[in-house]
Amino acid sequence: MLLLIIIFSLIGLAFGGPVGLLVGGGLGWWAGQRLSRRLNGARVRIQEGFLESIFSVMGCLCQADGKVTEGELSVAEKLFDQMRLQGEQRAKARAAFERGRAADFNLDAELAAVNRLTLRQPVLRQVFIQVQLTAISADGVLHPAEHEMILRVARGVGCSEAEVQQIEAMLHGAAANSQGASEEALKDAYRVLGVSEDASDAEIKKAYRRLMSQNHPDKLAGKGLPESMRDVAQARTSEIGNAYERIRASRDSA
């Protein structure tokens, strides 16, 4: 907004002298206020649409194996709690989940909407897929039908299979943190950072720093991630950090 005030003020000064300077400054402030309201309104619409799509697609995915288990329902409720959804927001999230379970739910249309909302924002799409994977694997088993559905969802929102594998590695890594390190956990750490096991230390550090920057909660919030999902974003950065430390520790010991 300050930039608009300066620009309008200079234009006013050029054409109207001191009086034009004041008038131009006022017009710049007014234009800045209007632009700010429009941007905030657009951000709110993106956030609300993103949340509704998360839970409607989740309902559809949980139904993919023919039934919604108690574990999957529990994960949905835990997500409501984690995102601090209360009152009307929580009711909307539940309604979206049930809408996704309906036989006439148009999954492809919903995914197209998500793709539009997250245009040019790959990390938002990855967060979307991460939440879906967390929900459908809540019963401890990823059924073939669910796996096919998650790949369909990934393609629908513009995520590659490699990105899905990276997200799966993050979830595996989070579990490994409480179960101790293993050879498989180390492989997952490389997948999280998106580097090969023979990458140089410099390449690994570069990948780590890039991912930490891309996944910073404040940066994601500015791109449309709902504030209620800040904890999800923080969990991603935490696992990226854990993966980097796991690789470093393995290399140091070697």
FIPAMAR-445491 format. One record per residue: residue in one letter; x negated, y, z negated of N, C-alpha, C, O in turn. Coordinates in steps of 0.2 Angstrom, whole numbers, plus 5000, padded with zeros to 4 digits. Layout:
// residues N
AXYZXYZXYZXYZ ...
END
This chain:
// residues 254
M499649945000500050005000499650065000499750115003 L499050064996498650124996498350145003498250205005 L498250095007497950105014498550145018498350185022 L499150125017499650155021499750225019499850275023 I499650245012499750305010499150355013499250405015 I498550325013497950355016498050375023497950435025 I498350325027498450335034498950385036498850435040 F499550375032500050425033499850495031500050545034 S499450505026499250565023498750595028498850655030 L498350565031497850585036498250615042498050665045 I498750575044499150595050499550655049499550705053 G499850655043500150715041499750775040499950835042 L499150775038498650825037498450855044498350915045 A498350805049498150825056498650865059498550905063 F499350845058499850885062500250935058500550985060 G500150935051500550985047500151015041500451055037 G499451005041499051035036499251015029499450955029 P499151055024499251035017499951005016500050955012 V500451035019501151015018501250945021501550905018 G500950945027500950875031500650825027500850765027 L500050835023499750795019500150765014500250705013 L500550805011501050785005501650745008501750685005 V501850765014502450725017502250665019502550615018 G501650665022501350595025501250545019501350485020 G500950575014500850535008501450495005501450445003 G501950545005502650515003502950465007503150415005 L502850475014503050425019502650365018502950305019 G502050365017501650305016501850265010501850205011 W501950305005502150264999502850225000502950174998 W503350265003503950235005503850175009504150115008 A503450175015503350125019503050065016503150005017 G502550085011502250025007502649995003502649925002 Q503150025000503649994995504049944999504249894997 R504349965005504749925009504349865012504649805012 L503749875014503349815016503249765010503249705011 S503049795004502949754998503549704997503549644995 R504149744997504849704995504949645001505149594999 R504749665007504849615012504449555011504649495012 L503749565010503249515009503449475003503449415003 N503649504997503849464991504449424993504549364990 G504949454996505549414998505449355002505649305001 A504949365007504749305011504349255007504449195008 R503949275002503649224998504049184994503949124993 V504549224991505049184987505449134991505549074989 R505649154997506049105002505549045003505848995004 I504949055005504449005006504448955000504448895001 Q504348984994504248944988504948904987504848844985 E505548934987506148904986506248844991506448784989 G506048854997506148805003505648755002505848695003 F505048765000504548714998504748664993504748604994 L505048694987505248654982505848604984505848544982 E506348634987506948594989506648544994506948484993 S506248554998506048505003505648444999505648395001 I505248464995504848424991505348364988505148304988 F505848394985506248344981506748304986506948244984 S506948334991507448304996507048244999507248195000 V506448265001505948205005505848155000505748095001 M505648174993505548124988506048074987505948014987 G506748104987507248054987507348014992507547954991 C507148034998507247995004506647935004506747875005 L506047955002505547905001505647854996505447794997 C505847874990506047834985506547774987506547724984 Q506947794992507547754994507247705000507647665002 A506647715002506347685008506347605007506447565012 D506247585001506147515000506847484998506947424995 G507347524999508047494997508347514991508947504990 K507947544986508247564980507747614976507147614978 V508047654972507647694968507547664961508047654957 T506847654959506747624953506747674947506747734948 E506847644941506847684935506147724935506147784933 G505647694937504947734937504947794941504647844940 E505247784947505247834952505747894949505547954950 L506247874946506747924943506347964938506448024937 S505947924934505647954928505048004931504948054928 V504747984936504248034939504548094941504348144940 A505148094944505548154947505648194941505548254941 E505948164935506048204929505448234926505448284924 K504848194926504248224923504048284928503748324925 L504148274934503948334938504348394937504048454937 F504948384935505448434933505148474927505048534927 D504948424922504648454916503948484917503848544915 Q503548454922502848484923502948554926502548594925 M503448554931503548624934503948674930504048724933 R504148654924504548694920505148714923505348774922 L505448674927506148684930506648684925506748624922 Q507048734924507648734919508248764923508148804928 G508748754920509448784922509548774929509548714932 E509648824933509848824940509348794944509448754949 Q508748804943508148774947508148704946508048664951 R508248674940508248604939508848574942508748514945 A509348604942509948574945509848574953510048524956 K509548624956509448624963508948574965509048534970 A508448554960507948504962508248434962508148394966 R508748424957509048364956509548354962509548294965 A509848404964510348404970509948384976510148354981 A509348414977508948404983508748334983508748304988 F508548304977508348234977508948184979508848144983 E509548204977510048164979510248174986510448124989 R510148234989510248244996509848205000510048175005 G509248194998508748155001508948075001508748045006 R509248054996509447984996510047965000510147905001 A510448015002511048005006510847975013510347985016 A511247935015511147895022511147945028510747925033 D511447995027511448045033510948095033510948145036 F510448085028509848135027509448135033509248085036 N509348195036508948205042508248225040508048275039 L507848165040507148175037506748215042506348255040 D506848205049506348235054506548315054506048355054 A507148335053507348405052507048435046506748495047 E507048395041506748425035505948435035505748485033 L505648385038504948385039504748445044504248485043 A505148455049505048515054505048575050504748625051 A505548585045505648645041505048655037504748715036 V504748605034504148605030503548625034503148665032 N503548605040502948615045502948695046502448725047 R503548725047503648795048503448835042503148885043 L503648805036503448845030502748845029502448895026 T502448795030501648785029501248795035500648775035 L501448825040501148845046500448875044500348925041 R499948845047499248865046498948865038498548895037 Q499348825034499148815027499048735026499448705023 P498548705028498448635027498448615020498648555019 V498148655015498148635008498848625006499048585002 L499348675008500048665005500348595008500748565004 R500148585014500448515017500148455013500548405011 Q499548465011499248405007499548405000499648344997 V499648464997500048464990500648424991500948384987 F501048444997501648414998501648334998502048304995 I501148315002501048235003500848204996501048154994 Q500448244992500148214986500748204981500748154978 V501248254981501748244976502248184978502448144974 Q502248174985502648114987502348054986502648004983 L501648044987501347984985501347974977501447914976 T501348024973501348014966502047984964502047934960 A502548004968503247974966503347904968503647864964 I503147894974503347824977502947774974503047714975 S502347784972501847734969501947734961501547694958 A502547764959502647764951502747694949502647684943 D503047644953503147584950502547534951502647474949 G502047564953501347524953501247484960500747454960 V501747494964501747454970501947504976502447534976 L501447504981501647544987501947494992501547464996 H502547494993502847444998502747465005502647525006 P502647415009502547425016502947475019502747525023 A503647475018504147525020503947595018504047645022 E503747595012503547665009502947685012502847745013 H502447645013501847665017501947695024501647745025 E502347655027502547685034502947745034502847795038 M503347755029503747815028503247875026503347935029 I502747865022502347915020501847935026501747995026 L501647895030501347915036501747955041501547995044 R502447935041502847965045502948035043502948085047 V503048045036503048115033502448155034502448215036 A501848125034501248155035501248185042501048245043 R501348145047501348165054501848225055501748265058 G502448215051502948265052502748335050503048385052 V502348335045502148405042501448425045501148475043 G501148385049500548395052499948375048499348405050 C499948325044499448295041499148235044499548195047 S498548225045498248165048498148105043498248115037 E498048055046497947995041497347995037497347975031 A496848035039496248045035496448085029496148075024 E496848135030497048175025497448135019497348145013 V497848095022498248045017497748005013497847995007 Q497247975016496747935013496347985008496247955002 Q496248045009495948085005496348094999496048094993 I496948115000497448124994497548054990497548064984 E497548004993497547934989496947924985496947904980 A496347944988495747944984495747994978495547974973 M496048044979496148094973496548064967496348064961 L497148024969497547994964497147934961497247924955 H496847894965496447844962495847864958495747834952 G495547924960495047954955495347974949494947964944 A495948004949496248024942496347964938496247974932 A496547904941496547844936495947824934495847794928 A495447824938494747804937494447844931494047814927 N494647904930494347944925494547914918494147924913 S495047884917495247854911495047784910495147754905 Q494747754916494647684916493847664916493647614917 G493547724917492747714918492647714925493047694929 A491947724927491747734934491647664937491547614933 S491747654943491647594946491347604953491347664956 E491147554957490947564964491447594968491347634973 E492147564967492647594971492847664969493047704974 A492747684963492847754961492347794964492547854966 L491747774965491247814969491447824976491347874979 K491647774979491847774986492447824987492447864992 D492947824982493447874982493247944981493447984984 A492647954977492448014976492148044983492248104984 Y491848004987491648034993492248044998492148095002 R492748004997493348015001493648084999493948125004 V493648094993493948164990493648224993493948264995 L492948214994492548274996492548275004492348325007 G492748215007492748215014492148205017491948235023 V491648175014490948165017490748095017491048055013 S490248075021490048005021489547995015489348035012 E489447925013489047915008488347925009487947925005 D488147935016487447955017487348025018486848045021 A487848065016487748135017487248165013487148135007 S486948225015486348245010486748285004487248305004 D486248294999486548334994486848404995487248424993 A486448435000486648505003487348495006487848545005 E487548445010488148435013488648425008489248445009 I488548385003489048374998489148434994489748444992 K488648474992488848534988489248584992489648614990 K489148584999489448635003490248605004490648655003 A490348545004491048515005491348534998491948554998 Y491048524993491348534986491548604985492048624983 R491048654987491248724986491848744991492248784989 R491848714997492348735002493048714999493548754999 L493048654996493748624994493948664988494548674987 M493448674983493648714977493948784979494448804976 S493648814984493848884986494548874990495048914988 Q494648824994495348814997495848794992496448814994 N495748764987496248734982496348774976496648754972 H495948834976496048874970496748894969497148914974 P497048884963497748894962498048964964498548974966 D497649014962497849084964497849094972498349124974 K497349064975497349074982498049034985498349054990 L498148974983498748934985499348974983499848974987 A499449004978500049044976500149104981500649114983 G499549134983499649184988499849164995500149204999 K499749094996500049065002500649035002500949015007 G501049034996501749014996501848954991502348934990 L501248934987501448874983501848904977501548954974 P502348874975502748904969502348904963501948864962 E502448954959502048964952502148904948501748884944 S502748864949502948814945502448754946502448704943 M502148754952501748704954500948714953500548684956 R500848764949500148784947499748724944499148714946 D500148684940499748634937499548574942499048544941 V499948564947499748524952499148544956498648504957 A499148614957498548634961497948634956497348614958 Q497948644950497448634945497148564944496548554944 A497648514945497448444945497048434951496548394950 R497248464956496848444962496048474962495648434963 T496048534959495348564958494948524953494348514954 S495348494948494948454943494748394946494148374944 E495148364950494848294953494348304958493848264959 I494348364962493748384966493148394962492648364964 G493148424956492648434952492348364949491748354949 N492848324947492648254945492348214950491848184949 A492548214956492248184962491548204963491048164964 Y491448264963490748294964490248274958489748254960 E490548274952490148254946489948184947489448164945 R490448144949490348074949489748054954489348014953 I489848084960489248074965488648104963488148064963 R488548154959487948184957487648134952487048124952 A488048114947487848064942487548004945487047974943 S487947974950487647914953487047924957486547884957 R486947984960486347994964485748014959485147994960 D485848044953485348054948485147994945484547984944 S485547944944485347884941484947834946484547794943 A485147844952484747804957484047834958483647804962 
END
